[in-house]
């Protein structure tokens, strides 16, 4: 098996287990250290608590809106202290200040349509919506020295957001085939994680996942994920392997291959130990 396909298989697992992006929603925060500390003090959050809150391991909880109000209020405080403002004096989104691309702006507006009017919840959702819309874009964020070194070593597969990802031609093929955008897909995935019934999510978003898996040739004859193949080409810990097998077994009666693919994605997001998988994968890279 080629190294390129191996990396792409890893990329698909990354998509399934971490909702396709390895950037963090707070990457753009650039307030002064004084403002950062002041926000923590105002909301009675310790540095240790904040480090746990903003960790990559906690990102799925952020996307699923599983956090205490004080953390949302801290995000609002940080957002209000940014040198580049996103909010009006009344604390509402200002598209002109946001300075996003037309596509990102439209995606954010759509995502914010049902935002809670309470200020802390509103600001937190805005940050999440911007993240899902890929705003600010990765090339506007300063990469760390670690990321820059990795980019030189793995140029063919490395993206500006610091992650391996699906190949652009496969993304283009699948989004065109299903008449969706990657940003909209992330929003639908976010909605599903937050509890939106799958009957309210269009089938083309589910077929996008199937298309990606087909493009990587990791499905069996029934168009189900071949867990053994995945474990052969990219290390999976015993616990993650068992979790993937159980997800697969639980969906054997799902005959619609698109629905199966999307449900498999959701099951893996919920049950895989993402940090463990990424750590072992990084060692192999």
JOLINSUL-V162985 format. One line per field, one symbol per residue. ss: DSSP state (H for helix, E for strand, - for the rest). phi: phi as a letter, one per 20 degrees, with the letter a starting at -180 (. if undefined). psi: psi as a letter, one per 40 degrees, with the letter a starting at -180 (. if undefined). Layout:
BEGIN
ss: ???
phi: ???
psi: ???
END
This chain:
BEGIN
ss: --HHHHHHHHHHHHHHHH--------------HHHHHHHHHH----HHHHHHH--HHHHHHHH-----HHHHHHHHHHHH------E-----E-HHHH---HHHHHHHHHH-------HHHHHHHHHHHHHH-----HHH----HHHHHHHHH----E-----E---HHHHHHHHHHH---HHHHHHHHHHHH----HHH--HHHHHHHHHHHHH---E-----E-HHHHHHH----HHHHHHHHHHHHH------HHHHHHHHHHHHHHH--HHHHHHHHHHH-
phi: .ffffffffgffffffeclncdfdgegegbfffffgffffffdldefffffffefffefffffemdbffffffffgffffeffdfddffendfdfffflefgfffffffffegdfffggfffffffffffffemcffgfedffffffffffffcgfdedfencfbffgffgfffffgelcdffffffffffffeofgffedfffffffffgffffelcdefemdfeffffffebgcfgffffffffgfffdfeeeffffggfffgfffgfdfeffffffffffff
psi: hiddddddddddddddeffeheiidedehfiiddddddddddefhidddddddeiddedddddefgiiddddddddddddeidhieiideeihhddddfiiddddddddddedfihdhddddddddddddddefhiideeihiidddddddddfddehideeiiiiiddddddddddefiiddddddddddddeehideehidddddddddddddeffiadefihgddddddehhhiddddddddddddeedehdhdddddddddddddddigddddddddddd.
END
